[in-house]
Amino acid sequence: MSQSTGSAAQRRRLQSQIARLAEIAIFGTLSETYRTCGRAGCHCQSGGPKHGPHLQISYRGEKGKTTGYYVPKEAEAATREGVVAWQKLQSCLRELAEMNKERNLQQAREGDAS
């Protein structure tokens, strides 16, 4: 297999980055909502500002149905970081998959030349 040092180093860099991102990645999409409460006479019930923002994360569940959960204030920063990590993780995996494809095609071409 003829693989340049640059692509071997790039592969190791990607694999290392994937391992780091996998430790914190969270799958889902974030949204912020504002809500009215159930207390009679609250400012939110009479046209005043609603309560919030409340952070929600949504994702497609195993059966293909969208689901999600409320993110408590104490977990907001880590959850935001995790969602960004998930996006970066997907990008790294796509890049690694492209490298794998190219490697496989190169090996096939070298096999044909023999």
N, C-alpha and C positions, 0 to 999 in steps of 0.2 A: 504494500500500500504506500503510495507516495503522497505524504501529507506534509505541507510546509510547516516550518516551525511557527510561523505567524498564526496559522489556523489552529495548531495544537495549543498554543498559548491562549488564543481567543476562546477555544473550547473550554479550557480549564477556568478561564476568567468567568465565562458564562455559567459553568457548573457551580462555581463558588458563589456567584451572585444569586443563582437560583436557590441554593441551600440557605443563604441568609434571608432571602425574601420569604421562603416557605415557612420560616419560623414565626412570621408576624402577619402573613397574608390573610385577609378576610374577604370572602366572596360576597358580592352584593353591590347595590347601588344606594347611595345615600340621598335622603331628602329631608327637608325641614318643614314641619307643619306648625300651624297656629290653630288653637282650638278654643271653643267655649267650654266652660265648666258647667256643672250641674247646680251651682249655688244660686238660688233666687236672689236678685238684687245685685249680683256681681256686675262690675262694669262691662264684662264681656257679653253679658246678656242684653244690654241695651245700646248696642252700636259702638261701644268703646273698644279699645284694643283687645285682641284675643290673647290668650296665654301662649307663650312659646318664645323662641322656637323649640320644638321638640324634634330630636333627631330620630329618624327611622331608617332602617336598612331593609331593602327588599331584594329578593332573589327568586329565581325559578327553582322550585322544589323538585324532588325526585320524580314526581308524577307529572311534571310540566306545568304545574299550577304556581302562579306567583304567590309568594308568602313573604313574611318578614317579621321584624320585631322592633320594639322601642329600645333605643340606646340610652341608658342612664347618663346623666351629666358627667359622672365620674369616669365613664368609659368612652366619652366622645373623642378625646384626642387620640387614644390608642386605636379606636375603631376607624377614624379618618386615616390614620397612618397605615392601618391594615388594608383598607380598600385601595389606597394608592399603591401599596406593595403588591396587591393582587394584579393590578394593571401592569406594573413593571414586570412581574413574574410572567404574565402571558406574553409580553413582548420578548423577554429573554427566551422563553420556550419556543416561540415562533422562529427566532433567529437560530437557535440550536437545531430545530427541526429542518430548517433550510440547509444548514451545514451538513446534517446527516444525509439529506437527499443528495446534495452535491457529491458527498463522499461516496455514496452508493453508486451514483451514476458514473463517477470517475473509475471506481473499481470495475464496473461492468465494461466500460470502454477499454480499460487495460486488459481485461480478460479476453475481449474480442480481438485485441491486437496480437495476442499470443499465438 
